[in-house]
Amino acid sequence: MSESFFAVELPDDWEQTTLGVVVERGKGSIQTGPFGSQLHASDYVPIGVPSIMPINIGDNRIIEEGIARITEADAKRLSRHRVQVGDIIYSRRGDVERRALIRKEQAGWLCGTGCLKVRLGTGVVDPLFTSHYLGHPDVRAWIVQHAVGATMPNLNTGIMEAVPFLLPPLREQQAIACILGAFDDKIELNRRRNRTLEAMARAFFQSWFVDFDPVHAKAAGHKSAGLSKEIAALFPDTFEDSALGQIPKGWRVGAVGELADIVGGSTPSTKEPDYWDGLHHWATPKDLSALDFPVLLGTERQVTDAGLSKISSGLLPIGTVLLSSRAPIGYLAINQVPVAINQGFIAMKPRKGVSPQFLLRWAATSHEEIVSRANGSTFLEISKTNFRPIPLVIPEEKVHEAFDRLTSPLFELVVTLERASRTLASLRDTLLPKLISGELRVPDAERIVGRAT
């Protein structure tokens, strides 16, 4: 055995090399995406071939929501940049340690501007193993350390070719990939279930409180699709005029400040060590930006009792709706742990009888109205003063209660699945560096996974 890049003894049948050598052996390639001169903002279209940008690179997966698209003609013109199953895509600028494995659903998409594509070739290395290897904390740190650029880190093909690489025999690579991939599969299944649950909750809100479908159905003498007789009976069968146009009879126009206490936060002095690394969660909009679903289970930083005393809003109770109020406005979540917040938030503490789900969905559908009330010369920000009077349609109490009864169990299941995914990810991330470095061998890992699951 010899000492490896990870400062552990390297198994005798493992080879220490570089990513560039591995790619060359497999007759693959490492290349950057098209330059801006080859693909302009005006070339993007509503329907077409997805073009992967850095913003679409998640945790070893592609995030399709909001992805840009190009015409098939442009995709053919840039065919050398189209991706295949097993390619690994990197963000070439900024957060350069992010990468995503291309799966069959993304085959034929474009490696877009600002990205870099690693094509491994065949017969030398397993793509799933490689994508996990590149997620090893020490490998990520190496890439960040060697990225170039005074103001913003940048990757190039030379840096990626030089990435240190430990190469086990192919069968062992596949066994390691199978163990780690099983975690990813379970997490992805949870993610798909949660997308369905979230879509259901959004659809309920849109139908009841934006489109007023049950009222229209009743007015036309039809049954309300998907509603029980008991719930349908709660809706009126006529409309009346209001400041917001026609609304269901008996409902009213009010302000969001009537439904929730609107508070903000602050940042204790970062120069005072006694304020930080305590037991109280302290959120910034960055904590929300990384969420797949509007569920806040924890924060990157914590404050002490002394730090918390410097935040006038204190700890916000579970069930508070958090909205990022600046650059950008619109990240949303409901906290599932007591949390303090910084100055980049509008927090809505629901008043008695008000559903957090109602406030969350209202804020999501009212993004344009919220942004229209923001101001600022450097970046847009909405103040608590401008937020409180935003008007909204307030339903009768029994309709509000029915909405909460329908959607709260959906949200609770989302929370449960997110907690499960976090546990799975934690175990995966614990095993990953030990498996990838050869410190933990496959049979021992399989026993650990068997006990855990």
C-alpha positions, 0 to 999 in steps of 0.5 A: 500500500502507498499513501494517497491524495487523501492521506490514507493508505491506498489499496494495492489494486487502486491507482492514483492518477488524474481526471485528465488521464482517466478521460484520455484513456476512455477516449472522452473529453473535457470542454467548456460550453459555448461562448456568449458570442455563440448563444445570445439571450435573444436565442432563448425560446419558450419551448425547445431544447433545454440549455443547462446553465450554472443555476441549473446545477444542483447537488449532483443533479440537474434542476429543470425548473426554470431552465432556458431553452433553445431551438432545435436548429441552434442545438444542431449548430452547437451539437458538440455541446450536447450532453450524453448520459454519464457526462458530468457538468460543472459550473465554470464560474462562481460556485465551481465545486457544483457538479451534476451527473447527466441521466437519461432524462437529460440526454440531448440537452445542451451544456450551456454558457458558463458550464463545463462538460466532462465526458468520461468515455467508456471502459475505464471509469463508472460515471456514477462513481466519478460524480460521487468521487468529485463530491468528496470534500477534499476534491471539492476543496482542491478544485476551489483552491486551484480555480483562477480569478481574483474576483470570481473563481473560474474553471478551465479544462486544464484545472479539471484535467489536473484533478487528482483521481483515485481509480479502483478496479471497475467492478469496485467502482460500480459497487461503490456507486451502487451503495451511494446511488441507492441513497440518491435514488431514495432521496430523488423518490422523496423529491418527486413525491414532494413535488406532487404534494406541493403541486396539489397544495398550489392547485387548491389555493389557485382554484379556491382563492384566485380563480374562485372555481367552486363559486363559478361552478355553483353559480353555473349549477355545476358540481365542484370538481374534486370537492366533497359536498360538505366543502362545496357547500361552504362556498357562495354561489354569487359574486360581489364587487370589491376594490380587487374586482369581483370576489365571492359574496360574503368574502372581503378585501383586507390587508396581509397585516390583518392576518399576521404579525409582520416582523423583521430581523437583524445581524448581531455583530460578526466581530463579537465571537460571543454572539455566534456558534450557539444553539439558536438557528439564525437564517439568512435568505441564503438558507432559503435559496438552497431549498427544494421545497418551502421547508426550513429544517435548519440554518447554516449559522447559529447564534448564542443567547447573547447574540439572540438578545441583539435581535428584537424579533427574537426566536420565531415560532415554528409555523412562521412564514419567511419571505426574503425581502431583498435581492432577490425578493421571493424565497419562501419557507415555513420554519420547522425549528424556532429561528431568528432571522437577519434583516433580509426577511419579512416574517409573517407570524400567523394570527389565531385561526390563520393558516400558515399554508394560506399565507405561504400560497398567497405570497407565492401567487402575489410575487409581482404585487410584492415586488411592485411595492419594493424600492431601493437604488442599489437593489430592490427591497420591500419594507415591513411598512410597505408590506403590511397594507398589501391587499388580499381577498380574505375568505369566510372563516369556514372556507379558510379552515377547510383549506387548512384541513386539506393542505396541512397534512400535505405539508406535514408529509412534505416535512416528513419526507424532507427530514428523511431525505436529510437523514439519508443525505447525512449517512451518504455524505458520511460514507462517501469520503471513506468509500471513495478514499478506500478507507472503508471497503464495500463489504463493510459499507454494505453492513453499515447500510443494512443496519441503518435501513 
